[in-house]
């Protein structure tokens, strides 16, 4: 099959990258005539560039689920990606709570951008807030399902001449962004919550370099100059464990997620 595969993903802590990369590599293993390209748009500088595809392309687009939706900070960029009849696979990765309407939203964005969405999937990755909720996922069992997904995707690619947009689970209009609640059940907005920095910070600048919003001040990494999307890249990747959150509602929400959604959820595939 003569197709160029492009892996296109946002992955602050690496879980979405792991899934999308596995899909791409598994496809290449099935057909050496396909070429593979990767575009990681996690950092803001990459999102400054518009991308155009053609009917000869297959795009595997992966994003994390934030509050049950496609991250709203990515919408402007996502709408600049032009399909021009290219085939696409929509992939979302969520932290074992629920992907709500993220997958149908991503599918709809791709269709509006003139892609033909021939397959879609919702996978589970370790929750951005936690080290215990969906710990170490995607794991071996998840990767076996990726292989099953790719097997069916490949059969579709080589066995069908015309393609229709896949139907996925979700609501229209989309549900509102999921919000945590306080002790009295009142929804709380944690968008302005930002990480703190402990004295053991060694000023290596890693957090400033990997922040997907470019919000951590390079000269003083304890300062947050822009928005924080709570991706926890700075927290989970800090070599000394110097980054942390101490907001009461944020921590209460984190604990509730870890307790209420501890039972393992499995990926959902649409093909």
C-alpha positions as CSV (number, residue, x, y, z in Angstrom):
1,X,0.0,0.0,0.0
2,X,1.5,3.3,-1.1
3,X,0.7,5.7,1.8
4,X,2.7,8.2,3.9
5,X,1.8,7.8,7.6
6,X,2.1,10.9,9.7
7,X,1.9,10.6,13.5
8,X,0.6,13.8,14.9
9,X,0.3,14.1,18.7
10,X,0.3,16.2,21.8
11,X,1.8,14.3,24.7
12,X,3.0,16.2,27.8
13,X,3.9,13.2,29.9
14,X,4.4,10.6,27.1
15,X,1.3,8.4,27.3
16,X,-0.3,9.6,24.1
17,X,3.0,9.5,22.3
18,X,3.5,5.9,23.3
19,X,0.1,4.8,21.9
20,X,0.3,6.8,18.7
21,X,3.9,5.6,18.0
22,X,2.9,2.0,18.6
23,X,0.1,2.3,16.1
24,X,2.5,3.8,13.5
25,X,5.3,1.3,14.0
26,X,2.8,-1.6,13.9
27,X,1.5,-0.4,10.6
28,X,4.9,0.0,9.1
29,X,5.8,-3.6,10.2
30,X,2.8,-4.8,8.2
31,X,3.8,-2.9,5.0
32,X,7.3,-1.7,4.4
33,X,6.1,0.4,1.4
34,X,4.6,2.9,3.7
35,X,6.7,5.8,5.0
36,X,6.5,7.2,8.5
37,X,6.8,10.8,9.8
38,X,6.3,12.1,13.3
39,X,5.1,15.6,14.3
40,X,5.1,16.2,18.0
41,X,3.1,19.4,18.6
42,X,3.5,19.3,22.4
43,X,5.7,22.4,22.5
44,X,4.2,25.8,21.4
45,X,6.8,26.5,18.7
46,X,5.6,23.6,16.7
47,X,2.0,24.8,16.9
48,X,3.0,27.9,15.0
49,X,3.2,26.0,11.8
50,X,0.2,25.1,9.6
51,X,0.1,21.6,8.0
52,X,-1.5,20.4,4.8
53,X,-2.1,16.8,3.8
54,X,-3.3,15.1,0.7
55,X,-5.2,12.0,-0.4
56,X,-2.0,10.1,-0.3
57,X,-1.6,10.6,3.4
58,X,-2.8,8.6,6.5
59,X,-2.7,10.7,9.7
60,X,-2.8,9.2,13.2
61,X,-3.8,12.1,15.4
62,X,-3.6,11.7,19.2
63,X,-4.5,14.0,22.0
64,X,-5.0,13.6,25.7
65,X,-8.5,14.1,27.3
66,X,-8.7,17.1,29.6
67,X,-12.0,17.4,31.6
68,X,-13.7,15.1,29.2
69,X,-12.9,17.0,26.0
70,X,-10.2,17.8,23.6
71,X,-8.0,20.3,25.4
72,X,-9.4,23.7,24.5
73,X,-5.9,25.2,24.3
74,X,-5.3,23.0,21.3
75,X,-8.4,23.9,19.3
76,X,-7.0,26.8,17.4
77,X,-4.0,24.7,16.2
78,X,-6.1,21.7,15.4
79,X,-8.3,23.7,13.1
80,X,-5.3,24.8,11.0
81,X,-4.5,21.2,10.0
82,X,-5.9,20.7,6.5
83,X,-6.8,17.2,5.4
84,X,-7.7,17.7,1.7
85,X,-9.1,14.2,1.5
86,X,-6.5,12.5,3.6
87,X,-7.4,9.5,5.7
88,X,-7.2,9.9,9.5
89,X,-7.4,7.9,12.7
90,X,-8.6,9.8,15.8
91,X,-7.0,8.7,19.1
92,X,-7.7,10.1,22.6
93,X,-6.0,9.0,25.8
94,X,-7.7,9.5,29.2
95,X,-6.8,8.9,32.8
96,X,-9.3,6.1,33.7
97,X,-12.2,8.4,34.6
98,X,-13.9,8.9,31.3
99,X,-13.2,10.3,27.9
100,X,-16.8,11.7,27.7
101,X,-17.1,13.6,24.4
102,X,-13.4,14.0,23.6
103,X,-13.4,11.3,20.9
104,X,-16.4,12.5,19.0
105,X,-15.1,16.1,19.3
106,X,-11.8,15.1,17.8
107,X,-13.5,13.1,15.1
108,X,-15.7,16.1,14.2
109,X,-12.7,18.4,14.0
110,X,-11.0,16.1,11.6
111,X,-14.1,15.8,9.4
112,X,-14.5,19.6,9.3
113,X,-10.8,19.8,8.3
114,X,-11.6,17.6,5.3
115,X,-10.2,14.3,6.6
116,X,-11.9,11.0,6.1
117,X,-11.9,9.5,9.6
118,X,-11.7,5.7,9.1
119,X,-11.0,4.6,12.6
120,X,-10.9,5.9,16.2
121,X,-10.0,4.8,19.6
122,X,-10.0,5.9,23.3
123,X,-7.0,4.4,25.2
124,X,-6.1,4.8,28.9
125,X,-2.9,6.4,30.2
126,X,-1.7,7.2,33.7
127,X,-3.7,10.2,34.9
128,X,-1.7,13.4,34.7
129,X,-2.6,14.4,38.3
130,X,-1.6,11.0,39.8
131,X,1.0,8.4,40.1
132,X,-1.5,5.7,41.2
133,X,-4.6,6.3,38.9
134,X,-4.0,4.0,35.9
135,X,-0.4,3.6,37.1
136,X,2.1,2.8,34.3
137,X,-0.6,2.6,31.6
138,X,-0.6,2.1,28.7
139,X,0.7,-1.3,29.8
140,X,1.3,-4.6,28.0
141,X,-2.4,-5.4,27.9
142,X,-3.1,-2.0,26.3
143,X,-0.4,-2.6,23.7
144,X,-2.0,-5.9,22.8
145,X,-5.2,-4.1,22.0
146,X,-3.2,-1.6,20.0
147,X,-2.0,-4.5,17.9
148,X,-5.6,-5.8,17.5
149,X,-6.7,-2.3,16.5
150,X,-3.9,-2.0,13.9
151,X,-4.7,-5.5,12.5
152,X,-8.3,-4.4,11.8
153,X,-7.2,-0.9,10.6
154,X,-4.7,-2.5,8.1
155,X,-7.4,-4.9,6.8
156,X,-9.7,-1.9,6.2
157,X,-7.0,0.0,4.4
158,X,-6.1,-2.8,2.0
159,X,-9.6,-4.2,1.6
160,X,-11.7,-1.2,1.0
161,X,-11.6,1.2,-2.0
162,X,-13.9,3.9,-0.6
163,X,-14.1,5.1,3.0
164,X,-16.8,6.7,5.1
165,X,-16.3,8.7,8.3
166,X,-16.5,6.3,11.3
167,X,-19.2,6.7,13.9
168,X,-18.0,7.0,17.6
169,X,-19.6,7.2,21.0
170,X,-20.4,10.7,22.3
171,X,-22.9,13.5,22.5
172,X,-23.8,16.5,20.3
173,X,-23.9,19.1,21.6
174,X,-20.8,18.1,23.6
175,X,-21.0,18.0,27.3
176,X,-19.5,20.8,29.3
177,X,-16.0,20.5,30.5
178,X,-15.9,18.3,33.7
179,X,-15.4,20.3,36.9
180,X,-14.4,19.1,40.3
181,X,-16.7,19.9,43.3
182,X,-16.0,21.0,46.8
183,X,-17.3,19.3,50.0
184,X,-20.7,20.8,49.4
185,X,-21.0,19.6,45.9
186,X,-20.4,23.1,44.4
187,X,-18.4,23.0,41.1
188,X,-15.0,24.5,41.4
189,X,-12.8,26.2,38.7
190,X,-9.2,25.1,39.0
191,X,-8.0,26.6,35.8
192,X,-6.0,29.3,37.7
193,X,-4.2,26.8,39.9
194,X,-0.5,26.7,39.3
195,X,2.4,24.5,40.5
196,X,4.8,25.6,43.3
197,X,8.5,25.1,43.5
198,X,10.5,23.6,46.4
199,X,13.9,24.8,47.6
200,X,15.5,21.6,46.3
201,X,15.1,22.9,42.7
202,X,18.5,22.8,41.1
203,X,17.5,25.3,38.3
204,X,18.2,22.8,35.5
205,X,15.5,24.6,33.4
206,X,14.0,21.3,32.3
207,X,10.5,22.4,33.4
208,X,10.8,25.6,31.4
209,X,11.9,23.7,28.3
210,X,9.1,21.1,28.4
211,X,6.1,23.2,29.4
212,X,3.5,22.8,26.6
213,X,2.3,26.4,27.1
214,X,5.7,28.0,27.5
215,X,4.5,29.4,30.7
216,X,7.4,28.7,33.1
217,X,9.9,31.6,33.3
218,X,13.3,30.5,32.0
219,X,15.2,32.9,34.3
220,X,13.2,32.1,37.4
221,X,11.5,28.7,37.0
222,X,9.4,29.3,40.2
223,X,7.4,31.9,38.2
224,X,4.4,30.9,35.9
225,X,4.0,33.7,33.3
226,X,1.1,32.2,31.4
227,X,-1.7,29.6,31.8
228,X,-1.2,26.2,33.4
229,X,-3.1,23.3,31.9
230,X,-2.3,20.9,34.8
231,X,-0.6,18.5,32.4
232,X,1.9,17.8,35.2
233,X,4.9,17.5,32.8
234,X,6.9,19.7,35.1
235,X,5.9,17.7,38.2
236,X,6.5,14.2,36.8
237,X,9.7,15.0,34.9
238,X,11.5,17.1,37.5
239,X,14.7,15.2,38.4
240,X,14.5,16.4,42.0
241,X,10.8,16.4,42.6
242,X,10.8,20.1,43.2
243,X,7.5,20.9,41.4
244,X,4.2,20.3,43.2
245,X,0.6,21.5,43.6
246,X,-0.8,22.5,47.0
247,X,-4.2,23.9,46.1
248,X,-6.8,22.4,48.4
249,X,-9.5,21.8,45.8
250,X,-7.0,20.4,43.3
251,X,-5.7,17.9,45.9
252,X,-9.2,16.9,47.0
253,X,-10.2,16.3,43.4
254,X,-7.0,14.3,42.9
255,X,-7.8,12.1,45.9
256,X,-11.4,11.6,44.8
257,X,-10.4,10.5,41.3
258,X,-7.9,8.0,42.7
259,X,-10.6,6.5,45.0
260,X,-13.7,6.7,42.8
261,X,-12.1,5.6,39.5
262,X,-9.6,3.0,40.8
263,X,-11.2,0.2,38.9
264,X,-9.5,-0.5,35.6
265,X,-11.1,0.7,32.5
266,X,-10.3,-0.8,29.1
267,X,-9.8,1.0,25.7
268,X,-12.7,1.4,23.3
269,X,-12.1,0.9,19.6
270,X,-14.1,2.0,16.6
271,X,-13.3,0.6,13.2
